[in-house]
Amino acid sequence: MLKKLIIILPFIFLLFSDIGHAAPNLSIPGLDLDAGSASEPEEVATSIKLVILLTVLSVAPAILLLMTSFTRVVIVLSFVRTALGTQQMPPNQVIIGLSLFLTMFIMGPIFSEINEKAYQPFVEGEITQQQAFDSASQPLKEFMAKHTREKDLSLFLDYAKKDKPATIKDIPINVLIPAFAISELKTAFQMGFMIFLPFLIIDMIVSSILMAMGMMMLPPVMISLPFKILLFILVDGWHLIVKSLLISF
């Protein structure tokens, strides 16, 4: 089932670019759900496979996002909001939406390669499902391996009692995905720490001034917030954050 997801899921992003061009000639087919009785064992097996596939698709977005740059992007953007201390501004919808579009931008060349080498040949019947899986997983493996720490990869290889692979192609996908995920978490938290430092300095300066003036009952956060926002605007913070994210990949 994981093999099918790896082949299918990257093309969810590609659909967004195709829908806009195909909208004038788009026709919506009818859907007929027939829950009749099955007379052959093969029909029962097919129905069970369909139910399992629909169940797995409910968690498909989480599987897809763990294999892309989304994890790092959304955590860093969340750190920016927390460091600014603006509570729910920007809203979660804006943070997640921007993270998704940045993910599509970063992963665009990889998805295009998968579409060209795996999906299109598979749809046209030129290659088998196994060949399509191998062709589709290779670009994703190269991307994840490039941003996975050797220490994290060794952790899961040792736990699974597997030998060190000679090439990226030999790394099992069920080992590479969690290793890539925790590597992305560490990288995102490192970037978040660097984002916090200048805002922390502003908070300390404001707090020291208020203490010196004897204004201990006035919350320092209330006074420092405008200065942090002003600093963020003056240095064009969003441009710097997004630029740093793009360069990190």
C-alpha positions in Angstrom: 0.0 0.0 0.0 2.9 2.4 0.7 4.2 1.7 -2.7 1.0 2.8 -4.3 0.9 5.9 -2.2 4.4 7.0 -3.2 3.4 6.7 -6.9 0.0 8.5 -6.5 0.5 11.2 -3.9 3.1 13.4 -5.5 0.6 14.1 -8.4 -1.9 15.7 -6.0 0.3 18.8 -6.2 0.5 18.5 -10.0 -3.3 18.5 -10.2 -3.4 22.1 -9.0 -1.5 23.4 -12.0 -3.6 21.3 -14.5 -7.0 22.2 -13.1 -6.7 25.8 -14.0 -6.0 25.1 -17.7 -8.6 22.3 -18.0 -11.4 24.1 -16.3 -13.3 25.3 -19.5 -13.5 21.8 -20.9 -13.9 20.0 -17.5 -16.8 17.6 -17.3 -17.7 15.9 -14.0 -18.6 12.2 -14.5 -21.4 10.6 -12.5 -20.7 8.3 -9.6 -22.6 5.1 -9.1 -22.1 3.4 -5.8 -23.7 -0.1 -6.0 -23.6 -2.2 -2.8 -25.0 -5.4 -4.4 -24.1 -8.9 -3.5 -20.9 -10.5 -4.7 -21.0 -13.8 -6.5 -17.3 -14.5 -6.8 -14.5 -14.4 -4.2 -12.5 -12.0 -6.5 -15.3 -9.4 -6.2 -15.1 -9.6 -2.4 -11.3 -9.2 -2.4 -11.6 -6.2 -4.7 -14.2 -4.6 -2.4 -12.0 -5.1 0.6 -9.0 -3.6 -1.2 -11.1 -0.6 -2.1 -12.1 -0.1 1.6 -8.5 -0.4 2.7 -7.3 2.0 0.1 -9.9 4.6 1.1 -8.9 4.2 4.8 -5.2 4.6 4.0 -5.9 7.7 1.9 -7.3 9.4 5.0 -3.8 9.5 6.4 -2.2 10.0 3.0 -1.6 13.8 3.5 0.5 13.1 6.7 2.5 10.5 4.8 3.1 12.9 1.9 4.0 15.8 4.1 6.6 13.8 6.0 8.4 13.0 2.7 8.7 16.7 1.7 10.0 20.0 2.9 6.7 20.8 4.6 7.9 19.8 8.1 10.8 22.2 8.2 8.8 25.1 6.6 5.8 25.0 8.8 7.8 24.7 12.0 10.1 27.6 11.1 7.1 29.8 10.2 5.5 28.8 13.5 8.7 29.8 15.4 8.6 33.2 13.8 5.1 33.8 15.0 6.0 32.6 18.5 9.1 34.7 18.6 7.2 37.8 17.6 4.7 37.1 20.3 1.8 38.1 18.1 -0.4 35.2 19.4 -2.5 34.1 16.5 -1.2 36.5 13.9 -0.7 35.4 11.2 -3.5 32.8 11.6 -2.9 29.1 11.3 -4.6 29.0 7.9 -2.0 31.5 6.5 0.9 29.6 8.1 -0.2 26.3 6.7 -1.2 27.7 3.3 2.1 29.4 2.8 3.9 26.3 3.9 2.0 24.2 1.4 2.8 26.6 -1.5 6.5 26.8 -0.5 6.5 23.0 -0.4 5.1 22.8 -3.9 7.7 25.3 -5.1 10.6 23.5 -3.4 9.4 20.0 -4.5 8.3 21.0 -7.9 11.4 19.7 -9.8 11.2 16.4 -8.0 7.5 15.9 -8.7 8.1 16.8 -12.3 10.7 14.2 -12.5 8.4 11.6 -11.0 5.7 12.6 -13.4 8.0 12.2 -16.4 9.8 9.1 -15.4 7.2 7.1 -13.5 3.6 8.3 -13.7 3.2 9.0 -17.4 5.0 5.8 -18.5 2.8 3.9 -16.0 -0.4 5.4 -17.3 0.5 4.7 -20.9 1.3 1.1 -20.0 5.0 1.3 -20.9 6.1 0.1 -17.4 4.7 -2.1 -14.7 3.6 -1.0 -11.3 6.8 -2.2 -9.6 8.9 -0.4 -12.2 6.8 2.8 -11.6 7.3 2.5 -7.9 11.1 2.2 -8.3 11.2 5.1 -10.7 9.0 7.3 -8.5 10.8 6.5 -5.2 14.3 7.2 -6.5 13.9 11.1 -6.7 12.2 11.1 -3.3 14.9 9.0 -1.8 17.6 11.2 -3.2 15.9 14.3 -1.7 15.3 12.8 1.7 18.8 11.2 1.9 20.4 14.5 1.0 18.7 16.1 4.1 19.0 13.2 6.5 21.7 13.0 9.1 23.8 9.8 9.0 23.3 9.5 12.8 19.5 9.5 12.4 19.6 7.0 9.5 21.9 4.7 11.5 19.5 4.8 14.4 16.7 3.1 12.4 19.0 0.8 10.5 20.4 -0.5 13.7 17.0 -0.9 15.2 15.8 -2.8 12.1 19.0 -4.9 12.2 19.8 -3.9 8.6 23.3 -3.5 7.1 24.5 -0.1 6.0 23.3 0.3 2.4 25.9 0.9 -0.3 23.8 3.3 -2.3 20.7 5.5 -1.7 18.6 3.2 -3.8 19.3 0.4 -1.3 17.9 2.3 1.7 14.5 0.9 2.7 11.8 3.5 2.4 10.3 2.6 5.8 13.7 3.4 7.3 14.4 6.6 5.4 11.1 8.4 6.1 11.3 8.5 9.9 15.1 9.3 9.8 14.3 12.2 7.4 11.5 13.4 9.6 13.6 13.7 12.8 16.4 15.2 10.9 14.0 17.9 9.6 12.7 18.5 13.1 16.3 19.1 14.4 17.1 21.5 11.5 13.8 23.4 12.0 14.5 23.8 15.7 18.0 25.0 15.0 16.6 27.7 12.6 13.9 28.5 15.2 16.6 29.1 17.9 18.4 31.6 15.6 15.2 33.4 14.9 14.4 33.7 18.6 17.7 35.4 19.6 17.2 38.9 18.3 13.7 39.1 19.7 14.9 37.7 23.1 17.5 40.5 23.2 14.7 43.1 22.7 12.7 41.6 25.5 15.6 41.7 27.8 16.4 45.3 27.0 12.8 46.4 27.5 12.5 44.4 30.7 15.7 46.0 32.1 14.6 49.5 31.3 11.2 49.0 32.9 12.9 47.6 36.0 15.2 50.6 36.2 12.3 52.9 35.9 10.4 51.1 38.7 7.6 50.1 36.4 7.5 46.5 37.6 3.7 46.1 37.2 3.8 46.9 33.5 4.1 43.7 31.4 7.4 44.0 29.4 5.8 42.0 26.5 3.3 44.8 25.9 6.0 47.3 25.4 8.5 45.1 23.5 5.9 43.8 21.0 5.8 47.0 18.9 9.6 47.2 18.8 9.8 43.6 17.7 7.3 44.1 14.9 9.1 47.3 13.9 12.4 45.5 13.7 10.9 42.6 11.7 9.5 45.1 9.2 12.7 47.1 8.9 14.8 44.1 8.1 12.1 42.7 5.7 11.7 39.6 8.0 9.4 37.5 5.8 11.7 37.9 2.8 14.7 36.8 4.9 12.9 33.9 6.5 11.6 32.5 3.2 15.0 33.1 1.6 16.7 31.2 4.4 14.2 28.3 4.0 14.8 28.1 0.2 18.6 28.2 0.6 18.5 25.5 3.2 17.2 23.1 0.6 
